[in-house]
Amino acid sequence: MASITVYSEKLRRHLTQLDSGSISENQLSEAVQLSRTMIHAYLRCVPPSITHLCLQQGLTMTDLSYDCIAEAFARDTDNTFSNIQNFIRSLRNNLSTISDRDLFLAYKSFLITVAEAQFARLYAQTDPAGSRVHRNIRDCLRDSRTFGLRRDFRRLVLFPLQLDPLDHLGPYPPDELAGRFMQEVRSGHSVPEMLQTLHLILSGQSEYRRTVSLIDVASMFKGSYQSDFLPETSVDHPWSSEGLSEFELRRLRREVENALKEKILLAYLVRGKVTDQQAQAMFNALRDLLEDWSSGDSSPDSLYSNFNNHLSIAPETYEQEFRSKMEYLLKMARQEFASRLMREL
């Protein structure tokens, strides 16, 4: 309780200064550090699926904590901290009179909301089809007669309505549940029908708990409902550049290269995640691939081989420090190249 009081006293002072615009650079730095400590503690408790999601985008939990803080402390066109001010206005009691405990919990909830929005964006970028399924399930649950939605240590979970959730038992093994679900569900089922199938499976057993995380349910539904949720443009199929002049292809490639340069700069270089030499090698390796795509060639070289052509490092070093970053940048490059090419054709 004493630590909450000490934290809340500093937080109350800094929030007051942020609201009035009177905060100094040193005080702002202290406010950011206090906030980052809290959000970093929350991020350490997220499930492995979220950690994997971040790694797919070339991000660590530390990177994500900084992204969350950057969003929370973003300034608007009037140079005011609009997100912080909106939080202060949302408090039930005045900032000067709210209790230490209530202020602490409210601010923690605010930061978690920012983090959840970051997770949602990462999910949408990494798996657009899964994200759409996820959204459709949540929409259906608003009027569902089979499941409700609540938050626990697994984040958002589905629980069966008017049925003992058996939360004292262990989890239904995901692979086993998915296998059983695929046996029962029929192709072309709607989301409400699939929820009904899942409800029948869970209610018909008492060996495992009957609550399932929303992200696991979305993964199962996507597997059987894939054809209805495919994104309109896939970046994994071959494309044709027939009909474009050499000049148009060069312009296309420069646009994608500029997008890559910006991402490498903002996501990795300015944050100290890579050196100038490493950033240049990352860009050069991806530029080689772009040249192959625009010429219609398919390079047999792996990402590591391309990278190693510009900066010689051991395979284990590449695996630990660069593989996830390069795979994320490659996916981004393919998306950028494909979307621009489709607009031109």
C-alpha positions as CSV (number, residue, x, y, z in Angstrom):
1,M,0.0,0.0,0.0
2,A,2.9,2.3,0.8
3,S,4.4,1.8,-2.7
4,I,1.0,2.7,-4.3
5,T,0.8,5.8,-2.2
6,V,4.3,6.9,-3.2
7,Y,3.6,6.1,-6.9
8,S,0.2,7.9,-6.8
9,E,1.6,11.0,-5.3
10,K,4.2,11.4,-8.1
11,L,1.6,10.4,-10.7
12,R,-1.0,12.9,-9.4
13,R,1.6,15.7,-9.5
14,H,2.8,14.8,-13.1
15,L,-0.8,14.4,-14.4
16,T,-1.7,17.8,-13.0
17,Q,1.3,19.3,-14.8
18,L,0.6,17.5,-18.0
19,D,-3.0,18.7,-18.0
20,S,-2.0,22.3,-17.4
21,G,0.9,22.2,-19.9
22,S,3.4,23.3,-17.2
23,I,5.5,20.1,-17.0
24,S,9.2,20.5,-17.5
25,E,11.4,18.1,-19.6
26,N,12.8,16.5,-16.5
27,Q,9.4,16.0,-15.0
28,L,8.1,14.6,-18.3
29,S,10.9,12.1,-18.4
30,E,10.1,11.0,-14.9
31,A,6.4,10.6,-15.8
32,V,7.3,8.5,-18.8
33,Q,9.6,6.3,-16.7
34,L,6.9,5.8,-14.0
35,S,4.4,4.8,-16.7
36,R,6.8,2.5,-18.5
37,T,7.6,0.7,-15.3
38,M,3.9,0.0,-14.9
39,I,3.2,-1.1,-18.5
40,H,6.3,-3.2,-18.6
41,A,5.2,-5.1,-15.5
42,Y,1.9,-5.8,-17.2
43,L,3.5,-6.9,-20.5
44,R,5.7,-9.5,-18.6
45,C,2.4,-11.3,-17.7
46,V,1.0,-11.6,-21.2
47,P,0.5,-15.1,-22.6
48,P,3.1,-16.7,-25.0
49,S,0.9,-16.1,-28.0
50,I,1.3,-12.4,-27.6
51,T,5.1,-12.7,-27.2
52,H,5.1,-14.7,-30.4
53,L,3.0,-12.1,-32.1
54,C,5.5,-9.4,-31.2
55,L,8.4,-11.5,-32.4
56,Q,6.7,-12.0,-35.8
57,Q,6.8,-8.3,-36.2
58,G,10.4,-8.0,-35.0
59,L,9.4,-6.4,-31.7
60,T,10.4,-7.2,-28.1
61,M,8.3,-6.5,-25.0
62,T,10.5,-3.6,-24.3
63,D,9.8,-2.2,-27.8
64,L,6.1,-2.6,-27.2
65,S,6.2,-0.9,-23.9
66,Y,7.9,2.1,-25.5
67,D,5.2,2.1,-28.3
68,C,2.5,2.1,-25.7
69,I,4.0,5.0,-23.8
70,A,4.6,6.9,-27.0
71,E,0.9,6.6,-27.8
72,A,-0.2,7.5,-24.3
73,F,2.0,10.6,-24.2
74,A,1.3,11.6,-27.9
75,R,0.8,15.3,-28.5
76,D,-1.9,16.7,-30.7
77,T,-1.7,19.5,-33.2
78,D,-2.1,22.0,-30.4
79,N,0.9,20.4,-28.7
80,T,-1.2,19.2,-25.8
81,F,-1.3,15.7,-24.3
82,S,-4.8,14.9,-25.5
83,N,-4.8,11.2,-24.5
84,I,-3.7,12.1,-21.0
85,Q,-6.2,14.9,-20.7
86,N,-9.0,12.6,-21.9
87,F,-8.0,10.1,-19.2
88,I,-8.1,12.8,-16.5
89,R,-11.6,14.0,-17.7
90,S,-12.8,10.4,-17.5
91,L,-12.0,10.0,-13.8
92,R,-15.1,9.8,-11.5
93,N,-13.5,12.1,-9.0
94,N,-11.4,15.2,-9.5
95,L,-7.7,14.6,-9.9
96,S,-7.0,16.5,-6.7
97,T,-9.4,14.5,-4.6
98,I,-9.4,11.0,-6.0
99,S,-7.9,8.4,-3.6
100,D,-4.4,7.1,-4.2
101,R,-5.6,3.6,-4.8
102,D,-8.4,4.6,-7.3
103,L,-5.9,6.8,-9.2
104,F,-3.4,4.0,-9.4
105,L,-5.9,1.5,-10.7
106,A,-7.5,3.9,-13.1
107,Y,-4.1,4.9,-14.6
108,K,-3.1,1.2,-14.8
109,S,-6.4,0.5,-16.7
110,F,-5.7,3.4,-19.1
111,L,-2.2,2.0,-19.9
112,I,-3.6,-1.5,-20.4
113,T,-6.2,-0.2,-22.8
114,V,-3.4,1.4,-24.8
115,A,-1.5,-1.9,-24.8
116,E,-4.6,-3.8,-25.9
117,A,-5.0,-1.5,-28.8
118,Q,-1.4,-2.2,-29.8
119,F,-2.0,-5.9,-29.6
120,A,-5.1,-5.6,-31.8
121,R,-3.1,-3.7,-34.4
122,L,-0.3,-6.2,-34.3
123,Y,-2.8,-9.0,-34.7
124,A,-4.4,-7.3,-37.7
125,Q,-1.1,-6.7,-39.4
126,T,0.2,-10.3,-38.8
127,D,-2.9,-12.2,-39.5
128,P,-5.6,-10.1,-41.3
129,A,-7.9,-13.2,-41.8
130,G,-7.6,-14.2,-38.2
131,S,-8.3,-10.7,-37.1
132,R,-11.5,-10.6,-39.1
133,V,-12.7,-13.9,-37.6
134,H,-11.8,-12.5,-34.2
135,R,-13.9,-9.4,-34.8
136,N,-16.9,-11.5,-36.1
137,I,-16.9,-13.7,-33.1
138,R,-17.0,-10.7,-30.7
139,D,-19.9,-9.2,-32.7
140,C,-21.9,-12.4,-32.5
141,L,-21.2,-12.8,-28.8
142,R,-23.2,-9.6,-28.1
143,D,-26.4,-11.4,-28.7
144,S,-25.3,-15.0,-28.2
145,R,-27.4,-17.5,-26.3
146,T,-24.4,-19.9,-26.0
147,F,-21.4,-18.0,-24.7
148,G,-20.5,-14.8,-22.8
149,L,-17.2,-13.0,-22.9
150,R,-15.1,-12.1,-19.9
151,R,-11.5,-11.3,-19.0
152,D,-9.3,-13.4,-16.7
153,F,-5.6,-14.4,-16.5
154,R,-5.9,-15.7,-20.1
155,R,-7.2,-12.3,-21.3
156,L,-10.5,-12.5,-23.1
157,V,-12.3,-15.9,-22.7
158,L,-15.6,-17.4,-23.8
159,F,-17.6,-19.0,-21.0
160,P,-20.8,-21.1,-21.6
161,L,-24.0,-19.4,-20.5
162,Q,-26.2,-21.2,-17.9
163,L,-23.6,-23.9,-17.4
164,D,-20.9,-24.6,-14.8
165,P,-17.6,-23.4,-16.4
166,L,-15.6,-26.0,-14.4
167,D,-12.8,-23.4,-14.0
168,H,-11.3,-25.5,-11.2
169,L,-10.2,-28.1,-13.8
170,G,-7.3,-27.9,-16.3
171,P,-7.6,-26.5,-19.8
172,Y,-9.0,-28.5,-22.7
173,P,-5.8,-29.3,-24.7
174,P,-6.0,-26.9,-27.7
175,D,-5.0,-29.4,-30.3
176,E,-7.4,-32.0,-29.0
177,L,-10.2,-29.4,-28.9
178,A,-9.5,-28.2,-32.4
179,G,-9.4,-31.7,-33.7
180,R,-12.8,-32.5,-32.1
181,F,-14.2,-29.2,-33.4
182,M,-13.1,-29.9,-37.0
183,Q,-14.8,-33.3,-36.8
184,E,-18.1,-31.8,-35.7
185,V,-18.3,-28.6,-37.7
186,R,-19.5,-28.5,-41.3
187,S,-18.1,-26.4,-44.1
188,G,-20.0,-23.2,-44.7
189,H,-21.2,-22.9,-41.1
190,S,-21.9,-19.4,-39.9
191,V,-20.1,-18.0,-36.8
192,P,-23.3,-18.5,-34.6
193,E,-23.5,-22.1,-35.8
194,M,-19.9,-22.7,-35.0
195,L,-20.4,-21.2,-31.5
196,Q,-23.3,-23.7,-31.1
197,T,-21.0,-26.6,-32.2
198,L,-18.3,-25.5,-29.7
199,H,-20.9,-25.2,-26.9
200,L,-22.1,-28.7,-27.5
201,I,-18.5,-30.1,-27.4
202,L,-17.7,-28.2,-24.2
203,S,-21.0,-28.9,-22.4
204,G,-20.8,-32.6,-23.3
205,Q,-17.6,-33.2,-21.3
206,S,-16.6,-32.7,-17.7
207,E,-12.9,-33.6,-17.8
208,Y,-11.7,-30.1,-18.7
209,R,-12.8,-26.6,-18.0
210,R,-15.4,-25.2,-20.3
211,T,-13.9,-21.8,-20.9
212,V,-11.7,-21.1,-23.9
213,S,-9.6,-18.1,-24.8
214,L,-11.0,-16.0,-27.6
215,I,-7.8,-16.1,-29.6
216,D,-7.9,-20.0,-29.5
217,V,-11.5,-19.9,-30.7
218,A,-10.7,-17.5,-33.5
219,S,-7.9,-19.9,-34.6
220,M,-10.3,-22.8,-34.7
221,F,-13.0,-21.0,-36.6
222,K,-10.5,-19.6,-39.1
223,G,-9.4,-23.2,-39.9
224,S,-12.9,-24.2,-40.9
225,Y,-14.1,-20.8,-42.2
226,Q,-11.0,-19.9,-44.1
227,S,-12.6,-19.4,-47.5
228,D,-15.0,-16.7,-46.3
229,F,-12.3,-14.6,-44.6
230,L,-9.4,-14.6,-47.0
231,P,-8.1,-11.1,-47.6
232,E,-8.9,-9.7,-51.0
233,T,-5.3,-9.5,-52.0
234,S,-2.8,-12.2,-51.1
235,V,0.9,-11.3,-51.1
236,D,2.0,-14.9,-51.3
237,H,1.0,-15.6,-54.9
238,P,3.2,-14.9,-57.9
239,W,2.3,-11.6,-59.6
240,S,2.9,-10.4,-63.1
241,S,4.5,-7.1,-64.1
242,E,3.5,-7.4,-67.7
243,G,2.2,-4.2,-69.1
244,L,4.4,-2.0,-67.0
245,S,7.4,-0.1,-68.5
246,E,10.9,-0.3,-67.0
247,F,10.4,3.3,-65.8
248,E,7.2,2.4,-63.9
249,L,8.9,-0.7,-62.4
250,R,11.8,1.4,-61.2
251,R,9.4,4.0,-59.7
252,L,7.5,1.2,-58.0
253,R,10.7,-0.3,-56.5
254,R,11.9,3.1,-55.3
255,E,8.5,3.6,-53.5
256,V,8.8,0.3,-51.7
257,E,12.5,0.9,-50.9
258,N,11.6,4.2,-49.3
259,A,8.9,2.5,-47.2
260,L,11.5,0.0,-46.1
261,K,14.1,2.7,-45.3
262,E,11.5,4.5,-43.1
263,K,10.5,1.3,-41.2
264,I,14.1,0.3,-40.6
265,L,15.0,3.8,-39.4
266,L,12.0,4.3,-37.1
267,A,11.6,0.7,-35.8
268,Y,15.2,-0.3,-35.4
269,L,17.9,2.3,-35.9
270,V,16.7,5.2,-33.9
271,R,15.7,2.8,-31.0
272,G,19.3,1.5,-30.9
273,K,18.2,-2.0,-31.9
274,V,20.7,-2.2,-34.8
275,T,23.8,-0.2,-35.8
276,D,24.2,1.9,-38.9
277,Q,26.1,-0.9,-40.6
278,Q,23.5,-3.5,-39.6
279,A,20.6,-1.3,-40.8
280,Q,22.3,-0.8,-44.1
281,A,22.8,-4.6,-44.5
282,M,19.2,-5.2,-43.8
283,F,18.1,-2.7,-46.4
284,N,20.6,-3.9,-49.0
285,A,19.5,-7.6,-48.6
286,L,15.8,-6.6,-49.1
287,R,16.7,-4.3,-52.0
288,D,18.3,-7.3,-53.8
289,L,15.0,-9.2,-53.4
290,L,13.0,-6.3,-54.8
291,E,15.2,-6.2,-57.9
292,D,14.6,-9.9,-58.4
293,W,10.8,-9.4,-58.1
294,S,10.6,-6.4,-60.4
295,S,12.7,-8.3,-63.1
296,G,10.5,-11.4,-62.7
297,D,13.3,-13.5,-61.3
298,S,12.9,-15.7,-58.3
299,S,16.0,-15.6,-56.1
300,P,16.9,-19.0,-54.6
301,D,18.9,-17.4,-51.8
302,S,17.6,-17.4,-48.3
303,L,17.1,-14.2,-46.3
304,Y,20.2,-15.2,-44.3
305,S,22.3,-15.6,-47.5
306,N,21.1,-12.2,-48.8
307,F,21.9,-10.6,-45.5
308,N,25.3,-12.3,-45.3
309,N,26.2,-11.0,-48.7
310,H,26.3,-7.5,-47.2
311,L,27.3,-8.2,-43.6
312,S,29.1,-11.5,-42.7
313,I,27.7,-12.9,-39.4
314,A,27.3,-16.4,-38.0
315,P,24.0,-18.2,-38.6
316,E,23.3,-18.4,-34.9
317,T,23.7,-14.6,-34.6
318,Y,21.3,-14.0,-37.5
319,E,18.8,-16.4,-35.9
320,Q,18.9,-14.7,-32.6
321,E,19.1,-11.0,-33.6
322,F,17.9,-10.6,-37.2
323,R,15.7,-13.4,-38.4
324,S,12.4,-12.1,-37.0
325,K,13.2,-8.6,-38.1
326,M,14.0,-9.6,-41.6
327,E,11.0,-11.9,-42.0
328,Y,8.8,-9.0,-40.9
329,L,10.4,-6.6,-43.3
330,L,10.2,-9.1,-46.1
331,K,6.4,-9.5,-45.5
332,M,6.0,-5.8,-45.5
333,A,8.0,-5.4,-48.7
334,R,5.8,-8.1,-50.4
335,Q,2.7,-6.3,-49.3
336,E,3.9,-2.9,-50.4
337,F,5.1,-4.2,-53.8
338,A,1.9,-6.2,-54.4
339,S,-0.5,-3.4,-53.5
340,R,1.4,-0.9,-55.6
341,L,1.6,-3.3,-58.5
342,M,-2.1,-4.1,-58.4
343,R,-2.9,-0.4,-58.5
344,E,-0.8,0.0,-61.6
345,L,-2.2,-2.9,-63.6
